Amino acid sequence: MFTRARLQTFVIALAGVGAFHAVGLPLPFLFGPMFACLLAALAGVQVQGAGQVSVAARTVLGVAVGASVTPAILGQVPLMAVTLALIPAYVAVIGLVGVPFFHRICGFDRITSYYAAMPGGFQDMVIFGQEAGGNGRALSLIHATRVLIIVTLVPILLTGPFGVGLDHPIGVPAADLPVHELALMVVIALVGWKGGERIGLFGASILGPLILAMALSLTDVLHHRPPAEAILVAQFFIGMGIGMYYRGVTMIELRRDVAAGAAFAVILAGLAAGFTLLAFRLGGTPILEAFLSFSPGGQAEMTVLAIVAGADLGFIVVHHLTRMILVITGAPVVARLLLRKDRAPGGP
């Protein structure tokens, strides 16, 4: 539904794009809306998300990733064995460090601490945490802060120590693509998204179109990624959505939840750096792909950064999907064990 608050938020996000573009900052369509909406939310401005439009924008990235998976990429999967084997260890180390950090140092209950520490899908961790009895609002702010800081740090590191430009082509203009391929991409996005939701697929707006686009790419039916304009629109709504999570935040939440999320994001950055070096030295993985594969940001945000950095998108997505699947399938099991311990006589 079109509301005044939604229109106001849209204008704020557009102003952010203009401001970032005017001063030459990187990724204006992602960071402009993100920081503009973040500042507006912190200032108490009434902001409202774009609802299903924002979800639909994520389907563009699903199609982009799926279209990038070719027979040549699949042929490289055996070469990823070493780095993929590092993913379970990576998740385990994050849990062993993160749960005590949130529980003993930050003072959150055990269930909230567990779901705050897990680098899984943003929405999935919040939903699972609430269902298990955790603090949903705290989880939203902690994970939003994690994504915000990681997505901000990664481009700084890419353009600094790595010396990578963020100006690689994100796609060809829509006018240069065959009309039948554009129509096919729309069908893939809608069918993959809604079909994924119907079968209960986690992250359906990205994974549904990704799976369908990958199948059509591997069978030589789909030959192009979505046009540049569509990728920019996806960046815009993703950036706006991150900033939106801070609406209504209080000073207490800033000092407790946001500060805890920020501190943990720094810890995660250190852990990611360690596993990046392991992947580089043990698996012979190019340092750029290793870095982006172990950066614990959101799946959609890391896809955007991989595209603009010109990295091997298929390689990076395989690793992020492995992490997501491990966390999302294992989270409820481990959480039940923690909850049982909390309820045991004499438990903490």
C-alpha positions as CSV (number, residue, x, y, z in Angstrom):
1,M,0.0,0.0,0.0
2,F,1.3,3.4,-1.0
3,T,1.6,5.6,2.1
4,R,3.2,9.0,3.0
5,A,5.8,7.3,5.1
6,R,6.8,5.0,2.3
7,L,7.0,7.9,-0.1
8,Q,9.1,9.8,2.4
9,T,11.4,6.9,2.8
10,F,11.8,6.5,-1.0
11,V,12.8,10.2,-1.3
12,I,15.3,9.8,1.5
13,A,16.8,6.8,-0.2
14,L,17.0,8.6,-3.5
15,A,18.7,11.6,-1.8
16,G,21.3,9.1,-0.4
17,V,22.0,7.9,-3.9
18,G,22.4,11.5,-5.1
19,A,24.7,12.4,-2.3
20,F,27.0,9.4,-2.7
21,H,27.1,9.9,-6.4
22,A,27.9,13.6,-6.1
23,V,31.0,13.1,-3.9
24,G,32.2,10.0,-5.9
25,L,31.7,7.4,-3.1
26,P,31.6,3.7,-4.2
27,L,28.3,1.8,-4.8
28,P,26.0,4.8,-4.5
29,F,22.9,2.7,-5.2
30,L,23.7,0.4,-2.3
31,F,25.4,2.6,0.3
32,G,23.4,5.8,-0.4
33,P,20.0,4.4,0.5
34,M,21.6,2.3,3.3
35,F,23.2,5.2,5.2
36,A,20.4,7.7,4.3
37,C,17.7,5.5,5.8
38,L,19.9,4.6,8.7
39,L,20.4,8.2,9.7
40,A,16.8,9.0,9.2
41,A,15.7,6.0,11.4
42,L,18.2,7.0,14.1
43,A,16.9,10.6,13.9
44,G,13.3,9.4,14.6
45,V,12.0,10.1,11.1
46,Q,9.0,7.9,10.2
47,V,10.3,5.5,7.6
48,Q,8.6,2.5,6.0
49,G,9.9,-0.3,3.8
50,A,8.8,-1.1,0.3
51,G,7.2,-4.5,1.4
52,Q,7.0,-7.1,-1.4
53,V,8.8,-4.7,-3.8
54,S,12.0,-5.1,-1.8
55,V,11.5,-8.9,-1.7
56,A,11.0,-8.9,-5.4
57,A,14.2,-6.9,-5.9
58,R,16.2,-9.8,-4.4
59,T,15.0,-12.2,-7.1
60,V,17.2,-10.2,-9.5
61,L,20.3,-11.4,-7.6
62,G,19.0,-14.9,-7.6
63,V,18.7,-14.9,-11.3
64,A,22.1,-13.2,-11.7
65,V,23.8,-15.9,-9.6
66,G,22.0,-18.8,-11.2
67,A,22.9,-17.5,-14.7
68,S,26.5,-17.3,-13.7
69,V,26.6,-21.1,-12.9
70,T,27.8,-22.8,-16.1
71,P,29.2,-26.3,-16.8
72,A,32.7,-24.8,-16.5
73,I,31.8,-23.6,-12.9
74,L,30.5,-27.1,-12.0
75,G,33.7,-28.6,-13.2
76,Q,35.6,-26.6,-10.6
77,V,33.6,-27.9,-7.6
78,P,36.1,-30.7,-6.9
79,L,38.8,-28.1,-6.7
80,M,36.8,-26.4,-3.9
81,A,36.9,-29.5,-1.7
82,V,39.5,-28.0,0.7
83,T,37.8,-24.6,1.2
84,L,34.3,-26.1,1.4
85,A,35.7,-28.4,4.2
86,L,36.7,-25.3,6.1
87,I,33.1,-24.0,6.3
88,P,31.9,-26.4,9.1
89,A,35.0,-25.5,11.1
90,Y,34.4,-21.8,10.4
91,V,30.8,-22.0,11.7
92,A,31.9,-24.0,14.7
93,V,34.5,-21.5,15.7
94,I,32.1,-18.6,15.3
95,G,29.7,-20.4,17.6
96,L,32.4,-21.2,20.2
97,V,33.5,-17.6,20.3
98,G,30.1,-15.9,19.7
99,V,27.8,-17.6,22.2
100,P,30.0,-16.9,25.2
101,F,30.6,-13.4,24.0
102,F,26.9,-12.6,23.9
103,H,25.9,-14.6,27.0
104,R,28.8,-14.0,29.4
105,I,30.0,-10.6,28.3
106,C,26.9,-8.9,26.9
107,G,24.4,-10.5,29.3
108,F,21.9,-12.0,26.8
109,D,20.1,-15.2,27.6
110,R,21.5,-18.4,26.1
111,I,19.0,-18.8,23.3
112,T,19.3,-15.1,22.1
113,S,23.1,-15.5,22.4
114,Y,23.2,-18.5,20.2
115,Y,21.0,-17.1,17.4
116,A,22.9,-13.8,17.6
117,A,26.2,-15.6,17.1
118,M,25.1,-17.7,14.2
119,P,26.0,-16.3,10.7
120,G,23.0,-17.6,9.0
121,G,20.2,-15.9,7.0
122,F,19.2,-12.7,8.7
123,Q,15.4,-13.3,8.7
124,D,15.8,-17.0,9.5
125,M,17.9,-16.4,12.6
126,V,15.4,-13.8,13.9
127,I,12.4,-16.1,13.3
128,F,14.1,-19.2,14.7
129,G,15.3,-17.2,17.7
130,Q,11.8,-15.9,18.5
131,E,10.2,-19.3,18.1
132,A,12.8,-20.7,20.6
133,G,12.0,-18.0,23.1
134,G,14.8,-15.5,22.3
135,N,14.6,-11.7,22.1
136,G,13.5,-11.0,18.5
137,R,14.1,-7.3,18.6
138,A,17.6,-7.7,19.9
139,L,18.3,-10.3,17.3
140,S,17.1,-8.0,14.5
141,L,19.3,-5.2,15.7
142,I,22.4,-7.4,16.2
143,H,22.1,-9.0,12.8
144,A,21.3,-5.7,11.1
145,T,24.5,-4.3,12.6
146,R,26.5,-7.3,11.6
147,V,25.5,-6.9,8.0
148,L,25.8,-3.2,8.0
149,I,29.4,-3.2,9.3
150,I,30.6,-6.2,7.2
151,V,29.1,-4.7,4.1
152,T,30.8,-1.4,4.9
153,L,34.2,-2.9,5.8
154,V,34.4,-5.3,2.8
155,P,34.6,-2.5,0.1
156,I,37.1,-0.6,2.2
157,L,39.3,-3.6,2.4
158,L,38.8,-4.5,-1.3
159,T,39.8,-1.1,-2.5
160,G,42.6,-0.7,0.1
161,P,44.8,-3.8,0.9
162,F,43.4,-5.9,-2.0
163,G,43.7,-3.1,-4.5
164,V,40.5,-4.2,-6.3
165,G,38.3,-1.7,-8.1
166,L,34.6,-1.8,-7.6
167,D,33.8,-0.6,-11.1
168,H,33.5,-3.9,-12.9
169,P,30.5,-4.0,-15.2
170,I,27.4,-5.3,-13.3
171,G,25.6,-6.2,-16.5
172,V,24.8,-5.0,-20.0
173,P,22.1,-2.4,-20.6
174,A,18.6,-3.8,-21.0
175,A,18.4,-2.4,-24.5
176,D,21.3,-4.7,-25.5
177,L,19.7,-7.9,-24.3
178,P,17.3,-10.1,-26.4
179,V,13.7,-9.4,-25.5
180,H,12.9,-13.1,-25.1
181,E,15.7,-13.5,-22.6
182,L,14.4,-10.5,-20.6
183,A,11.0,-12.1,-20.5
184,L,12.5,-15.4,-19.5
185,M,14.3,-13.8,-16.6
186,V,11.0,-12.3,-15.3
187,V,9.3,-15.7,-15.5
188,I,12.3,-17.3,-13.7
189,A,12.2,-14.6,-10.9
190,L,8.5,-15.0,-10.3
191,V,8.2,-18.7,-10.6
192,G,11.3,-19.4,-8.6
193,W,10.3,-17.0,-5.8
194,K,6.7,-18.0,-5.4
195,G,7.4,-21.7,-6.0
196,G,10.2,-21.6,-3.4
197,E,7.8,-20.0,-0.9
198,R,5.2,-22.7,-1.6
199,I,7.6,-25.5,-0.8
200,G,9.0,-23.7,2.3
201,L,12.4,-23.0,0.8
202,F,14.5,-20.7,3.1
203,G,15.5,-17.5,1.4
204,A,13.0,-18.3,-1.4
205,S,13.3,-14.9,-3.0
206,I,16.9,-15.5,-3.8
207,L,17.3,-19.3,-3.8
208,G,14.2,-20.1,-5.8
209,P,15.2,-18.0,-8.8
210,L,18.8,-19.0,-8.3
211,I,18.0,-22.7,-8.6
212,L,15.7,-22.2,-11.6
213,A,18.1,-19.9,-13.4
214,M,21.0,-22.3,-12.8
215,A,19.1,-25.2,-14.3
216,L,18.3,-23.2,-17.4
217,S,21.8,-21.9,-17.7
218,L,23.3,-25.4,-17.4
219,T,20.9,-26.6,-20.1
220,D,21.8,-23.8,-22.5
221,V,18.4,-22.1,-22.3
222,L,19.5,-18.9,-20.4
223,H,22.5,-17.1,-21.7
224,H,22.6,-13.7,-19.9
225,R,22.6,-12.2,-16.5
226,P,19.9,-9.6,-15.6
227,P,20.6,-6.1,-17.1
228,A,22.5,-3.5,-15.3
229,E,19.4,-1.4,-14.5
230,A,17.9,-4.4,-12.7
231,I,21.0,-4.9,-10.6
232,L,21.0,-1.2,-9.6
233,V,17.4,-1.5,-8.5
234,A,18.2,-4.5,-6.4
235,Q,21.1,-2.6,-4.8
236,F,18.8,0.3,-4.0
237,F,16.1,-1.8,-2.2
238,I,18.7,-3.9,-0.4
239,G,20.5,-0.8,0.9
240,M,17.2,0.8,2.0
241,G,16.2,-2.4,3.8
242,I,19.3,-2.5,5.9
243,G,18.9,1.0,7.1
244,M,15.2,0.4,7.8
245,Y,15.9,-2.1,10.6
246,Y,17.0,0.7,12.9
247,R,13.6,2.5,13.0
248,G,12.3,3.1,16.5
249,V,15.7,2.2,18.0
250,T,16.1,3.5,21.6
251,M,19.2,4.7,23.4
252,I,19.1,1.5,25.5
253,E,19.0,-0.6,22.4
254,L,21.9,1.4,20.9
255,R,24.1,0.9,24.0
256,R,23.2,-2.8,24.4
257,D,22.0,-4.5,21.1
258,V,23.7,-2.3,18.5
259,A,26.9,-2.0,20.4
260,A,27.0,-5.8,20.9
261,G,26.4,-6.4,17.2
262,A,29.1,-3.9,16.3
263,A,31.7,-5.5,18.6
264,F,30.8,-9.0,17.3
265,A,31.1,-7.8,13.7
266,V,34.7,-6.8,14.4
267,I,35.3,-10.3,16.0
268,L,33.8,-11.9,12.9
269,A,36.0,-9.8,10.6
270,G,39.1,-11.2,12.5
271,L,37.8,-14.8,12.2
272,A,37.0,-14.3,8.5
273,A,40.6,-13.0,7.9
274,G,42.0,-16.1,9.5
275,F,40.0,-18.5,7.4
276,T,40.7,-16.5,4.3
277,L,44.4,-17.1,4.8
278,L,43.8,-20.8,5.5
279,A,41.8,-21.1,2.2
280,F,44.5,-19.2,0.4
281,R,47.4,-21.3,1.7
282,L,45.8,-24.7,2.0
283,G,43.4,-24.7,-0.9
284,G,45.3,-22.5,-3.3
285,T,42.2,-20.3,-3.6
286,P,42.7,-16.8,-5.2
287,I,42.8,-14.3,-2.3
288,L,39.9,-12.3,-3.6
289,E,37.6,-15.3,-3.9
290,A,38.7,-16.6,-0.5
291,F,38.0,-13.3,1.2
292,L,34.6,-12.8,-0.3
293,S,33.7,-16.5,0.4
294,F,34.4,-16.2,4.1
295,S,33.1,-12.7,4.7
296,P,30.0,-13.2,6.9
297,G,27.7,-10.7,5.4
298,G,24.2,-11.3,4.0
299,Q,23.9,-13.4,0.9
300,A,22.3,-10.7,-1.2
301,E,24.9,-8.1,-0.1
302,M,27.9,-10.3,-0.8
303,T,26.5,-11.2,-4.2
304,V,26.4,-7.5,-5.1
305,L,29.9,-7.0,-3.9
306,A,31.2,-10.1,-5.7
307,I,29.6,-8.7,-9.0
308,V,31.1,-5.2,-8.7
309,A,34.5,-6.7,-7.7
310,G,34.6,-8.9,-10.7
311,A,35.1,-12.0,-8.6
312,D,34.2,-15.6,-9.5
313,L,30.5,-15.4,-8.5
314,G,29.8,-19.1,-8.7
315,F,32.7,-20.0,-6.4
316,I,31.7,-17.5,-3.8
317,V,28.0,-18.4,-3.8
318,V,28.7,-22.1,-3.4
319,H,30.6,-21.3,-0.1
320,H,28.0,-18.9,1.2
321,L,25.2,-21.4,0.4
322,T,27.1,-24.1,2.3
323,R,27.4,-21.9,5.3
324,M,23.7,-20.9,5.2
325,I,22.6,-24.6,4.9
326,L,24.8,-25.7,7.8
327,V,23.6,-22.9,10.1
328,I,19.9,-23.1,9.2
329,T,19.6,-26.9,9.4
330,G,21.7,-27.1,12.5
331,A,20.4,-24.1,14.4
332,P,17.1,-25.6,15.7
333,V,18.8,-28.8,16.9
334,V,21.5,-27.0,18.8
335,A,19.0,-24.5,20.2
336,R,16.8,-27.3,21.6
337,L,19.9,-28.7,23.4
338,L,20.6,-25.2,24.9
339,L,17.0,-24.7,25.9
340,R,16.9,-28.1,27.6
341,K,20.0,-27.2,29.5
342,D,18.5,-23.9,30.6
343,R,15.4,-25.7,31.9
344,A,17.3,-28.5,33.7
345,P,17.4,-28.4,37.5
346,G,20.3,-26.3,38.7
347,G,20.9,-24.9,35.2
348,P,22.2,-21.4,34.7
